[in-house]
Amino acid sequence: MTVFQRFAAANRPHRTLRNFVVHPKDKVNDEEKTELIYHVPCKNYCSSYIGETGRKKSAITDHAVDENYNYVIDWDKAKVVDREAQRQTRWIKEALWTRKTPMCMNRDAGSYQLSHT
């Protein structure tokens, strides 16, 4: 009798009933998340908007409804660029993204004023 004949190998199934039934967390779509910094481009111009969730009034609404400009917001290309739970840190990140985004349509640098040095 060899060493291999003494031990019976039991295979464990890769997919179990528990794997099919139990899903501890459902996937949340980006548009349903909070504490985000996002980038929304404009279809007609090379400009884009950087914002953070939770703001009641933003420059993107001003541009979208302004009759003097032909802005069409490209919602299909909107994307989340960062996520931050801490409000102050999120404001700093939004200001950094606003500063490094060329042709940004934001009316200001965000809730946090970065130094120009």
The first five atom37 places (N, CA, C, CB, O) and aatype in JSON, in Angstrom:
{
  "aatype": [12, 16, 19, 13, 5, 1, 13, 0, 0, 0, 2, 1, 14, 8, 1, 16, 10, 1, 2, 13, 19, 19, 8, 14, 11, 3, 11, 19, 2, 3, 6, 6, 11, 16, 6, 10, 9, 18, 8, 19, 14, 4, 11, 2, 18, 4, 15, 15, 18, 9, 7, 6, 16, 7, 1, 11, 11, 15, 0, 9, 16, 3, 8, 0, 19, 3, 6, 2, 18, 2, 18, 19, 9, 3, 17, 3, 11, 0, 11, 19, 19, 3, 1, 6, 0, 5, 1, 5, 16, 1, 17, 9, 11, 6, 0, 10, 17, 16, 1, 11, 16, 14, 12, 4, 12, 2, 1, 3, 0, 7, 15, 18, 5, 10, 15, 8, 16],
  "atom_mask": [
    [1, 1, 1, 1, 1],
    [1, 1, 1, 1, 1],
    [1, 1, 1, 1, 1],
    [1, 1, 1, 1, 1],
    [1, 1, 1, 1, 1],
    [1, 1, 1, 1, 1],
    [1, 1, 1, 1, 1],
    [1, 1, 1, 1, 1],
    [1, 1, 1, 1, 1],
    [1, 1, 1, 1, 1],
    [1, 1, 1, 1, 1],
    [1, 1, 1, 1, 1],
    [1, 1, 1, 1, 1],
    [1, 1, 1, 1, 1],
    [1, 1, 1, 1, 1],
    [1, 1, 1, 1, 1],
    [1, 1, 1, 1, 1],
    [1, 1, 1, 1, 1],
    [1, 1, 1, 1, 1],
    [1, 1, 1, 1, 1],
    [1, 1, 1, 1, 1],
    [1, 1, 1, 1, 1],
    [1, 1, 1, 1, 1],
    [1, 1, 1, 1, 1],
    [1, 1, 1, 1, 1],
    [1, 1, 1, 1, 1],
    [1, 1, 1, 1, 1],
    [1, 1, 1, 1, 1],
    [1, 1, 1, 1, 1],
    [1, 1, 1, 1, 1],
    [1, 1, 1, 1, 1],
    [1, 1, 1, 1, 1],
    [1, 1, 1, 1, 1],
    [1, 1, 1, 1, 1],
    [1, 1, 1, 1, 1],
    [1, 1, 1, 1, 1],
    [1, 1, 1, 1, 1],
    [1, 1, 1, 1, 1],
    [1, 1, 1, 1, 1],
    [1, 1, 1, 1, 1],
    [1, 1, 1, 1, 1],
    [1, 1, 1, 1, 1],
    [1, 1, 1, 1, 1],
    [1, 1, 1, 1, 1],
    [1, 1, 1, 1, 1],
    [1, 1, 1, 1, 1],
    [1, 1, 1, 1, 1],
    [1, 1, 1, 1, 1],
    [1, 1, 1, 1, 1],
    [1, 1, 1, 1, 1],
    [1, 1, 1, 0, 1],
    [1, 1, 1, 1, 1],
    [1, 1, 1, 1, 1],
    [1, 1, 1, 0, 1],
    [1, 1, 1, 1, 1],
    [1, 1, 1, 1, 1],
    [1, 1, 1, 1, 1],
    [1, 1, 1, 1, 1],
    [1, 1, 1, 1, 1],
    [1, 1, 1, 1, 1],
    [1, 1, 1, 1, 1],
    [1, 1, 1, 1, 1],
    [1, 1, 1, 1, 1],
    [1, 1, 1, 1, 1],
    [1, 1, 1, 1, 1],
    [1, 1, 1, 1, 1],
    [1, 1, 1, 1, 1],
    [1, 1, 1, 1, 1],
    [1, 1, 1, 1, 1],
    [1, 1, 1, 1, 1],
    [1, 1, 1, 1, 1],
    [1, 1, 1, 1, 1],
    [1, 1, 1, 1, 1],
    [1, 1, 1, 1, 1],
    [1, 1, 1, 1, 1],
    [1, 1, 1, 1, 1],
    [1, 1, 1, 1, 1],
    [1, 1, 1, 1, 1],
    [1, 1, 1, 1, 1],
    [1, 1, 1, 1, 1],
    [1, 1, 1, 1, 1],
    [1, 1, 1, 1, 1],
    [1, 1, 1, 1, 1],
    [1, 1, 1, 1, 1],
    [1, 1, 1, 1, 1],
    [1, 1, 1, 1, 1],
    [1, 1, 1, 1, 1],
    [1, 1, 1, 1, 1],
    [1, 1, 1, 1, 1],
    [1, 1, 1, 1, 1],
    [1, 1, 1, 1, 1],
    [1, 1, 1, 1, 1],
    [1, 1, 1, 1, 1],
    [1, 1, 1, 1, 1],
    [1, 1, 1, 1, 1],
    [1, 1, 1, 1, 1],
    [1, 1, 1, 1, 1],
    [1, 1, 1, 1, 1],
    [1, 1, 1, 1, 1],
    [1, 1, 1, 1, 1],
    [1, 1, 1, 1, 1],
    [1, 1, 1, 1, 1],
    [1, 1, 1, 1, 1],
    [1, 1, 1, 1, 1],
    [1, 1, 1, 1, 1],
    [1, 1, 1, 1, 1],
    [1, 1, 1, 1, 1],
    [1, 1, 1, 1, 1],
    [1, 1, 1, 1, 1],
    [1, 1, 1, 0, 1],
    [1, 1, 1, 1, 1],
    [1, 1, 1, 1, 1],
    [1, 1, 1, 1, 1],
    [1, 1, 1, 1, 1],
    [1, 1, 1, 1, 1],
    [1, 1, 1, 1, 1],
    [1, 1, 1, 1, 1]
  ],
  "atom_positions": [
    [[0.85, -1.18, 0.0], [0.0, 0.0, 0.0], [0.89, 1.24, 0.0], [-0.96, 0.0, 1.23], [1.79, 1.37, 0.83]],
    [[0.64, 2.15, -0.93], [1.45, 3.36, -1.04], [0.88, 4.46, -0.15], [1.53, 3.84, -2.51], [-0.22, 4.34, 0.4]],
    [[1.62, 5.5, -0.02], [1.2, 6.63, 0.81], [-0.09, 7.24, 0.27], [2.31, 7.7, 0.88], [-0.95, 7.67, 1.05]],
    [[-0.24, 7.29, -1.04], [-1.41, 7.91, -1.64], [-2.68, 7.08, -1.45], [-1.17, 8.14, -3.11], [-3.78, 7.63, -1.48]],
    [[-2.55, 5.79, -1.27], [-3.73, 4.95, -1.11], [-4.31, 5.04, 0.29], [-3.39, 3.5, -1.43], [-5.47, 4.7, 0.49]],
    [[-3.54, 5.48, 1.25], [-4.04, 5.58, 2.63], [-4.93, 6.79, 2.86], [-2.88, 5.63, 3.58], [-5.8, 6.76, 3.73]],
    [[-4.74, 7.85, 2.09], [-5.49, 9.08, 2.31], [-6.49, 9.28, 1.19], [-4.55, 10.29, 2.43], [-6.14, 9.23, 0.01]],
    [[-7.72, 9.51, 1.58], [-8.75, 9.8, 0.59], [-8.85, 11.32, 0.45], [-10.13, 9.17, 0.99], [-8.98, 12.03, 1.44]],
    [[-8.8, 11.79, -0.74], [-8.9, 13.23, -0.99], [-10.35, 13.6, -1.19], [-8.05, 13.65, -2.22], [-11.06, 12.98, -1.98]],
    [[-10.79, 14.6, -0.47], [-12.16, 15.09, -0.62], [-12.1, 16.43, -1.33], [-12.89, 15.22, 0.77], [-11.46, 17.37, -0.85]],
    [[-12.77, 16.53, -2.44], [-12.81, 17.79, -3.18], [-13.92, 18.66, -2.62], [-13.03, 17.54, -4.7], [-15.03, 18.2, -2.37]],
    [[-13.6, 19.9, -2.43], [-14.57, 20.85, -1.94], [-15.1, 21.63, -3.15], [-13.95, 21.81, -0.86], [-14.3, 22.11, -3.95]],
    [[-16.41, 21.76, -3.29], [-16.94, 22.47, -4.46], [-16.56, 23.95, -4.43], [-18.47, 22.33, -4.54], [-16.58, 24.59, -3.38]],
    [[-16.21, 24.47, -5.59], [-15.83, 25.88, -5.7], [-17.04, 26.78, -5.5], [-15.17, 26.16, -7.07], [-16.95, 27.78, -4.79]],
    [[-18.16, 26.44, -6.1], [-19.4, 27.22, -5.96], [-20.35, 26.45, -5.07], [-20.05, 27.5, -7.36], [-20.79, 25.35, -5.4]],
    [[-20.67, 27.03, -3.94], [-21.58, 26.37, -3.0], [-22.92, 27.1, -3.03], [-20.99, 26.35, -1.56], [-23.05, 28.16, -3.64]],
    [[-23.9, 26.54, -2.38], [-25.21, 27.18, -2.27], [-25.07, 28.52, -1.56], [-26.2, 26.27, -1.51], [-25.75, 29.49, -1.9]],
    [[-24.2, 28.57, -0.57], [-23.96, 29.83, 0.15], [-23.46, 30.92, -0.79], [-22.96, 29.6, 1.29], [-23.88, 32.08, -0.68]],
    [[-22.57, 30.57, -1.72], [-22.05, 31.55, -2.67], [-23.16, 32.11, -3.57], [-20.95, 30.92, -3.53], [-23.13, 33.28, -3.94]],
    [[-24.13, 31.28, -3.91], [-25.22, 31.71, -4.78], [-26.24, 32.56, -4.04], [-25.89, 30.52, -5.4], [-26.82, 33.48, -4.63]],
    [[-26.49, 32.26, -2.78], [-27.58, 32.89, -2.03], [-27.12, 34.12, -1.25], [-28.19, 31.88, -1.07], [-27.8, 35.15, -1.28]],
    [[-26.0, 34.04, -0.57], [-25.58, 35.11, 0.32], [-24.76, 36.15, -0.43], [-24.76, 34.54, 1.49], [-23.73, 35.84, -1.02]],
    [[-25.23, 37.38, -0.41], [-24.51, 38.52, -0.98], [-24.5, 39.59, 0.11], [-25.19, 39.04, -2.32], [-25.46, 40.36, 0.23]],
    [[-23.44, 39.66, 0.9], [-23.44, 40.59, 2.03], [-23.62, 42.05, 1.63], [-22.16, 40.44, 2.79], [-24.24, 42.81, 2.37]],
    [[-23.08, 42.46, 0.49], [-23.24, 43.84, 0.04], [-23.63, 43.86, -1.43], [-21.94, 44.66, 0.28], [-22.97, 43.24, -2.27]],
    [[-24.69, 44.57, -1.72], [-25.06, 44.77, -3.11], [-24.18, 45.85, -3.71], [-26.57, 45.15, -3.24], [-23.78, 46.79, -3.02]],
    [[-23.87, 45.72, -4.98], [-23.06, 46.72, -5.67], [-23.87, 48.0, -5.8], [-22.59, 46.2, -7.07], [-25.03, 47.98, -6.2]],
    [[-23.23, 49.11, -5.47], [-23.87, 50.41, -5.55], [-23.32, 51.14, -6.77], [-23.64, 51.25, -4.24], [-22.1, 51.25, -6.94]],
    [[-24.21, 51.63, -7.62], [-23.79, 52.37, -8.81], [-23.15, 53.69, -8.4], [-24.99, 52.62, -9.75], [-23.46, 54.24, -7.35]],
    [[-22.25, 54.21, -9.25], [-21.56, 55.46, -8.96], [-22.52, 56.61, -8.71], [-20.63, 55.82, -10.1], [-22.29, 57.43, -7.82]],
    [[-23.6, 56.67, -9.48], [-24.54, 57.8, -9.32], [-25.32, 57.74, -8.01], [-25.5, 57.83, -10.49], [-25.98, 58.71, -7.65]],
    [[-25.27, 56.63, -7.31], [-25.96, 56.5, -6.03], [-25.02, 56.65, -4.83], [-26.65, 55.15, -5.96], [-25.46, 56.63, -3.69]],
    [[-23.73, 56.8, -5.09], [-22.75, 56.93, -4.01], [-22.68, 58.37, -3.53], [-21.36, 56.47, -4.49], [-23.1, 59.3, -4.22]],
    [[-22.15, 58.53, -2.34], [-21.95, 59.86, -1.76], [-20.47, 60.07, -1.52], [-22.76, 60.02, -0.45], [-19.65, 59.17, -1.73]],
    [[-20.13, 61.27, -1.07], [-18.75, 61.61, -0.73], [-17.81, 61.47, -1.94], [-18.25, 60.72, 0.42], [-16.7, 60.96, -1.83]],
    [[-18.29, 61.93, -3.1], [-17.53, 61.76, -4.36], [-17.07, 63.09, -4.93], [-18.38, 61.03, -5.38], [-17.64, 64.14, -4.66]],
    [[-16.03, 63.01, -5.72], [-15.6, 64.11, -6.57], [-15.78, 63.61, -8.0], [-14.09, 64.56, -6.26], [-15.32, 62.52, -8.33]],
    [[-16.43, 64.41, -8.83], [-16.76, 63.93, -10.17], [-16.34, 64.93, -11.24], [-18.24, 63.65, -10.27], [-16.14, 66.11, -10.97]],
    [[-16.22, 64.43, -12.46], [-15.83, 65.2, -13.64], [-16.93, 65.05, -14.68], [-14.44, 64.72, -14.21], [-17.28, 63.94, -15.07]],
    [[-17.48, 66.18, -15.13], [-18.55, 66.16, -16.12], [-18.13, 67.04, -17.3], [-19.91, 66.65, -15.51], [-17.98, 68.25, -17.13]],
    [[-17.92, 66.45, -18.48], [-17.52, 67.27, -19.64], [-18.72, 67.9, -20.34], [-16.74, 66.41, -20.65], [-19.87, 67.5, -20.15]],
    [[-18.41, 68.9, -21.15], [-19.42, 69.57, -21.98], [-19.27, 69.03, -23.4], [-19.26, 71.14, -21.93], [-18.15, 68.85, -23.88]],
    [[-20.38, 68.76, -24.08], [-20.33, 68.22, -25.44], [-19.87, 69.25, -26.47], [-21.7, 67.69, -25.84], [-19.14, 68.91, -27.4]],
    [[-20.27, 70.5, -26.3], [-20.02, 71.51, -27.33], [-18.67, 72.2, -27.21], [-21.09, 72.54, -27.28], [-18.15, 72.72, -28.2]],
    [[-18.1, 72.2, -26.03], [-16.85, 72.93, -25.81], [-15.84, 71.97, -25.19], [-17.07, 74.18, -24.9], [-16.17, 70.85, -24.82]],
    [[-14.62, 72.43, -25.08], [-13.57, 71.62, -24.46], [-13.56, 71.78, -22.95], [-12.2, 72.0, -25.04], [-12.62, 71.35, -22.29]],
    [[-14.58, 72.38, -22.4], [-14.61, 72.62, -20.97], [-15.25, 71.45, -20.23], [-15.36, 73.91, -20.66], [-15.92, 70.6, -20.83]],
    [[-15.04, 71.43, -18.94], [-15.64, 70.41, -18.1], [-15.84, 70.98, -16.71], [-14.77, 69.12, -18.06], [-15.32, 72.04, -16.38]],
    [[-16.59, 70.26, -15.9], [-16.91, 70.7, -14.55], [-16.41, 69.67, -13.56], [-18.43, 70.92, -14.39], [-16.57, 68.47, -13.76]],
    [[-15.81, 70.14, -12.48], [-15.39, 69.3, -11.37], [-16.27, 69.67, -10.19], [-13.86, 69.48, -11.04], [-16.42, 70.85, -9.87]],
    [[-16.85, 68.67, -9.54], [-17.72, 68.96, -8.41], [-17.65, 67.87, -7.36], [0.0, 0.0, 0.0], [-17.0, 66.84, -7.55]],
    [[-18.32, 68.12, -6.26], [-18.4, 67.12, -5.21], [-19.86, 66.93, -4.82], [-17.55, 67.53, -3.97], [-20.65, 67.87, -4.9]],
    [[-20.21, 65.74, -4.42], [-21.59, 65.46, -4.06], [-21.95, 66.21, -2.8], [-21.81, 63.94, -3.88], [-21.11, 66.42, -1.91]],
    [[-23.18, 66.62, -2.73], [-23.66, 67.3, -1.54], [-23.85, 68.79, -1.71], [0.0, 0.0, 0.0], [-24.47, 69.44, -0.86]],
    [[-23.35, 69.35, -2.78], [-23.48, 70.78, -3.0], [-24.87, 71.06, -3.57], [-22.38, 71.31, -3.95], [-25.32, 70.36, -4.47]],
    [[-25.54, 72.09, -3.04], [-26.9, 72.38, -3.48], [-26.94, 73.15, -4.8], [-27.62, 73.17, -2.41], [-27.78, 72.86, -5.65]],
    [[-26.06, 74.1, -4.98], [-26.04, 74.89, -6.2], [-24.62, 74.85, -6.76], [-26.51, 76.36, -5.95], [-23.65, 75.04, -6.02]],
    [[-24.51, 74.61, -8.04], [-23.18, 74.5, -8.64], [-23.14, 75.24, -9.97], [-22.79, 73.03, -8.83], [-24.17, 75.63, -10.51]],
    [[-21.94, 75.43, -10.47], [-21.75, 76.12, -11.75], [-22.33, 75.32, -12.91], [-20.27, 76.39, -11.99], [-22.7, 75.9, -13.93]],
    [[-22.4, 74.03, -12.76], [-22.91, 73.2, -13.87], [-24.38, 73.52, -14.14], [-22.74, 71.7, -13.55], [-24.81, 73.49, -15.29]],
    [[-25.15, 73.81, -13.11], [-26.56, 74.17, -13.33], [-26.65, 75.55, -13.98], [-27.35, 74.16, -11.99], [-27.51, 75.78, -14.84]],
    [[-25.76, 76.47, -13.58], [-25.75, 77.79, -14.21], [-25.47, 77.69, -15.7], [-24.71, 78.69, -13.53], [-26.14, 78.33, -16.5]],
    [[-24.48, 76.9, -16.07], [-24.1, 76.75, -17.48], [-25.17, 76.0, -18.27], [-22.76, 76.02, -17.6], [-25.41, 76.31, -19.44]],
    [[-25.8, 75.03, -17.65], [-26.81, 74.22, -18.35], [-28.05, 75.04, -18.7], [-27.2, 73.01, -17.51], [-28.7, 74.78, -19.71]],
    [[-28.4, 76.02, -17.86], [-29.62, 76.79, -18.11], [-29.35, 78.17, -18.7], [-30.39, 76.94, -16.82], [-30.3, 78.9, -19.01]],
    [[-28.09, 78.55, -18.86], [-27.74, 79.87, -19.39], [-28.06, 79.91, -20.89], [-26.25, 80.19, -19.14], [-27.52, 79.13, -21.67]],
    [[-28.94, 80.83, -21.28], [-29.35, 80.93, -22.68], [-28.29, 81.6, -23.55], [-30.66, 81.69, -22.78], [-28.34, 81.49, -24.77]],
    [[-27.33, 82.3, -22.94], [-26.28, 82.97, -23.72], [-25.24, 81.99, -24.26], [-25.59, 84.01, -22.87], [-24.5, 82.3, -25.19]],
    [[-25.2, 80.82, -23.68], [-24.23, 79.81, -24.1], [-24.97, 78.59, -24.62], [-23.28, 79.42, -22.93], [-26.1, 78.32, -24.24]],
    [[-24.32, 77.87, -25.49], [-24.91, 76.66, -26.04], [-24.29, 75.43, -25.37], [-24.72, 76.61, -27.58], [-23.77, 74.54, -26.05]],
    [[-24.34, 75.39, -24.05], [-23.75, 74.29, -23.32], [-24.67, 73.07, -23.34], [-23.46, 74.69, -21.87], [-25.87, 73.18, -23.09]],
    [[-24.11, 71.93, -23.66], [-24.83, 70.67, -23.55], [-23.95, 69.77, -22.7], [-25.13, 70.03, -24.98], [-22.86, 69.38, -23.11]],
    [[-24.43, 69.44, -21.54], [-23.66, 68.64, -20.6], [-23.65, 67.19, -21.08], [-24.24, 68.74, -19.16], [-24.7, 66.63, -21.39]],
    [[-22.48, 66.59, -21.15], [-22.31, 65.22, -21.62], [-22.39, 64.26, -20.43], [-20.96, 65.05, -22.37], [-21.37, 63.79, -19.92]],
    [[-23.6, 63.98, -20.0], [-23.81, 63.14, -18.81], [-23.32, 61.72, -19.02], [-25.28, 63.12, -18.42], [-22.97, 61.03, -18.06]],
    [[-23.27, 61.26, -20.27], [-22.79, 59.9, -20.55], [-21.3, 59.74, -20.26], [-23.07, 59.53, -22.0], [-20.84, 58.63, -19.97]],
    [[-20.56, 60.82, -20.33], [-19.12, 60.75, -20.07], [-18.74, 61.24, -18.68], [-18.38, 61.55, -21.11], [-17.55, 61.35, -18.37]],
    [[-19.73, 61.53, -17.85], [-19.44, 61.93, -16.47], [-18.82, 60.75, -15.74], [-20.73, 62.41, -15.74], [-19.23, 59.61, -15.93]],
    [[-17.84, 61.04, -14.89], [-17.18, 59.96, -14.17], [-16.75, 60.42, -12.79], [-15.97, 59.44, -14.97], [-16.51, 61.6, -12.54]],
    [[-16.65, 59.45, -11.9], [-16.15, 59.7, -10.56], [-14.63, 59.69, -10.64], [-16.69, 58.63, -9.53], [-14.04, 58.75, -11.17]],
    [[-13.99, 60.73, -10.11], [-12.53, 60.8, -10.16], [-11.89, 60.53, -8.8], [-12.1, 62.16, -10.67], [-10.7, 60.2, -8.73]],
    [[-12.66, 60.66, -7.73], [-12.11, 60.43, -6.4], [-13.25, 60.24, -5.41], [-11.19, 61.59, -5.97], [-14.4, 60.6, -5.68]],
    [[-12.91, 59.68, -4.27], [-13.89, 59.51, -3.19], [-13.19, 59.8, -1.88], [-14.5, 58.06, -3.19], [-12.07, 59.35, -1.64]],
    [[-13.86, 60.57, -1.03], [-13.27, 60.95, 0.25], [-14.38, 61.16, 1.27], [-12.41, 62.24, 0.11], [-15.31, 61.93, 1.04]],
    [[-14.29, 60.47, 2.39], [-15.31, 60.56, 3.43], [-15.2, 61.85, 4.24], [-15.21, 59.36, 4.36], [-16.22, 62.42, 4.65]],
    [[-13.98, 62.31, 4.47], [-13.78, 63.53, 5.26], [-14.08, 64.77, 4.42], [-12.34, 63.59, 5.81], [-13.48, 64.97, 3.36]],
    [[-15.02, 65.6, 4.89], [-15.47, 66.74, 4.1], [-14.33, 67.7, 3.76], [-16.55, 67.49, 4.87], [-14.19, 68.1, 2.6]],
    [[-13.51, 68.08, 4.74], [-12.42, 69.02, 4.49], [-11.43, 68.47, 3.46], [-11.69, 69.34, 5.8], [-11.01, 69.19, 2.56]],
    [[-11.08, 67.21, 3.6], [-10.15, 66.59, 2.65], [-10.78, 66.49, 1.27], [-9.73, 65.19, 3.14], [-10.09, 66.65, 0.27]],
    [[-12.09, 66.22, 1.21], [-12.8, 66.17, -0.07], [-12.77, 67.54, -0.74], [-14.26, 65.7, 0.13], [-12.61, 67.63, -1.96]],
    [[-12.91, 68.61, 0.04], [-12.85, 69.97, -0.51], [-11.47, 70.26, -1.08], [-13.21, 71.0, 0.56], [-11.34, 70.89, -2.14]],
    [[-10.44, 69.8, -0.38], [-9.07, 70.0, -0.87], [-8.87, 69.23, -2.16], [-8.03, 69.56, 0.2], [-8.3, 69.76, -3.12]],
    [[-9.33, 67.99, -2.2], [-9.19, 67.18, -3.42], [-9.96, 67.8, -4.58], [-9.67, 65.75, -3.18], [-9.48, 67.81, -5.71]],
    [[-11.16, 68.32, -4.31], [-11.94, 68.98, -5.36], [-11.18, 70.19, -5.89], [-13.33, 69.41, -4.83], [-11.14, 70.41, -7.1]],
    [[-10.59, 70.97, -5.0], [-9.82, 72.15, -5.42], [-8.61, 71.74, -6.27], [-9.35, 72.95, -4.19], [-8.29, 72.4, -7.25]],
    [[-7.95, 70.64, -5.89], [-6.81, 70.15, -6.67], [-7.25, 69.69, -8.05], [-6.11, 68.99, -5.94], [-6.6, 70.01, -9.05]],
    [[-8.36, 68.95, -8.13], [-8.87, 68.49, -9.43], [-9.3, 69.68, -10.28], [-10.07, 67.51, -9.23], [-9.07, 69.69, -11.49]],
    [[-9.91, 70.69, -9.66], [-10.33, 71.89, -10.39], [-9.12, 72.62, -10.96], [-11.15, 72.83, -9.48], [-9.14, 73.08, -12.1]],
    [[-8.07, 72.73, -10.16], [-6.86, 73.43, -10.58], [-6.17, 72.72, -11.73], [-5.89, 73.58, -9.41], [-5.67, 73.37, -12.65]],
    [[-6.15, 71.39, -11.71], [-5.41, 70.67, -12.74], [-6.25, 70.33, -13.98], [-4.85, 69.4, -12.16], [-5.72, 69.75, -14.94]],
    [[-7.52, 70.67, -13.98], [-8.38, 70.42, -15.14], [-8.36, 71.64, -16.06], [-9.83, 70.1, -14.69], [-8.8, 72.72, -15.67]],
    [[-7.86, 71.47, -17.3], [-7.84, 72.61, -18.22], [-9.26, 72.96, -18.67], [-6.96, 72.3, -19.44], [-10.12, 72.09, -18.78]],
    [[-9.49, 74.24, -18.92], [-10.8, 74.72, -19.39], [-11.93, 74.31, -18.45], [-11.08, 74.19, -20.81], [-12.95, 73.79, -18.89]],
    [[-11.73, 74.53, -17.19], [-12.72, 74.16, -16.18], [-13.82, 75.22, -16.15], [-12.06, 73.99, -14.78], [-13.51, 76.41, -16.07]],
    [[-15.08, 74.81, -16.2], [-16.19, 75.76, -16.2], [-16.65, 76.13, -14.79], [-17.35, 75.2, -16.98], [-17.63, 76.86, -14.64]],
    [[-15.96, 75.65, -13.76], [-16.32, 76.02, -12.4], [-16.21, 77.54, -12.23], [-15.42, 75.28, -11.37], [-15.31, 78.16, -12.8]],
    [[-17.11, 78.12, -11.47], [-17.05, 79.57, -11.28], [-16.03, 79.97, -10.23], [-18.42, 80.1, -10.9], [-15.65, 81.14, -10.15]],
    [[-15.58, 79.01, -9.4], [-14.53, 79.28, -8.44], [-13.7, 78.01, -8.25], [-15.12, 79.78, -7.08], [-13.93, 77.01, -8.93]],
    [[-12.76, 78.04, -7.34], [-11.86, 76.91, -7.13], [-12.43, 75.88, -6.17], [-10.54, 77.4, -6.61], [-11.73, 74.94, -5.8]],
    [[-13.68, 76.04, -5.76], [-14.29, 75.08, -4.85], [-14.42, 75.62, -3.44], [0.0, 0.0, 0.0], [-14.19, 76.81, -3.21]],
    [[-14.77, 74.77, -2.51], [-15.0, 75.19, -1.13], [-13.7, 75.48, -0.39], [-15.78, 74.12, -0.39], [-13.71, 76.17, 0.63]],
    [[-12.6, 74.97, -0.9], [-11.31, 75.19, -0.27], [-10.44, 76.02, -1.19], [-10.62, 73.86, 0.08], [-10.28, 75.68, -2.36]],
    [[-9.88, 77.1, -0.69], [-9.05, 77.98, -1.49], [-7.59, 77.56, -1.39], [-9.23, 79.45, -1.06], [-6.97, 77.73, -0.34]],
    [[-7.06, 77.02, -2.46], [-5.65, 76.62, -2.49], [-4.77, 77.85, -2.66], [-5.39, 75.61, -3.64], [-5.15, 78.82, -3.31]],
    [[-3.59, 77.78, -2.06], [-2.61, 78.84, -2.26], [-2.07, 78.74, -3.68], [-1.46, 78.74, -1.21], [-1.97, 77.64, -4.22]],
    [[-1.73, 79.86, -4.27], [-1.18, 79.84, -5.63], [0.31, 79.59, -5.67], [-1.47, 81.13, -6.31], [0.91, 79.55, -6.74]],
    [[0.92, 79.41, -4.51], [2.37, 79.14, -4.49], [2.7, 77.71, -4.53], [2.99, 79.73, -3.28], [3.87, 77.34, -4.52]]
  ]
}
